[in-house]
């Protein structure tokens, strides 16, 4: 899974060490690593990012009480450190806060309190609307609510490749949205499945759209102007993504926020009435994607279920 970079790279020290221990399913070792670091260095932004990984690791290990404790501690410590613009300036703080919110929502949903998880995420979305955490909270909210609802419109004022058609004008067609980033290796790993999907389902009306956005840098993290990065993105589109023939590429940061694309790739499949039937952050295998398309195409457009009203998110 490729996580969306916010501004600066996360520390390769304690965060990497804690994550390595968690990959070995060594929660005790991860805790000891972080405890040792905090004794020497205090609650630095890197320590809080590592603490948020402990919350996620504990949740994955179904140590719910411990996960809740770590998430609560993370959020308390991050909130105490936040000053104007600090979430934008330090990716460790933003990642730590986003993870703490995600873990708490996951605990609520895992306990069967889905409605409370949704309410919690909507409150958090309002609180952190104008920060880098917004997209991640929206992702977690979308995972609980977006399927079965009308797809949010895409902004298409700027684009690469063919001019994108507004989603409202694509009714009658299934639409696959593929959110990608120029730095994302997992996105290129998704390409073979998308080629197969285009070949099989393009003749049956499938439309593929590939939104992306600016990140402020190009190859090897080199800072770049918007114009320079646009040229770089287009070079990626016409080389690595060339096999996805005819894919329009809307270029807009707000699309990523609205669709919660804090993880790339993110894929969303819309039925012929413009209702989201699949929302999937991360790479998705061809068989799973094809099965979802078969379900959408098996029903005539006139038989599509009436979509639920779009939720208020702010």
Secondary structure, DSSP 8 states (H G I E B T S, - for coil): -EE---SS---SSHHHHHHHHHHTT-HHHHHHHHHHHHHHH-S-HHHHHHHHHHHHHHHHTT-HHHHHHHHHHHHHHHHHH--TTHHHH-HHHHHHHHHHHHHHHHHHHHTT-HHHHHHHHHHHHHHTTTSTTHHHHHHHHHHHHTTTBB------SSEESS----GGGGTTS-EEEEE--TT-HHHHHHHHHHHHHHHHHGGGT-EEE--B---SB-GGG-B--HHHHHHHHHHHHHHTTTTSTT-BEEB-HHHHHHTT-SEESEEEEE-TTSBEEEEEES---HHHHHHHHHHHHHS-GGGS---B------
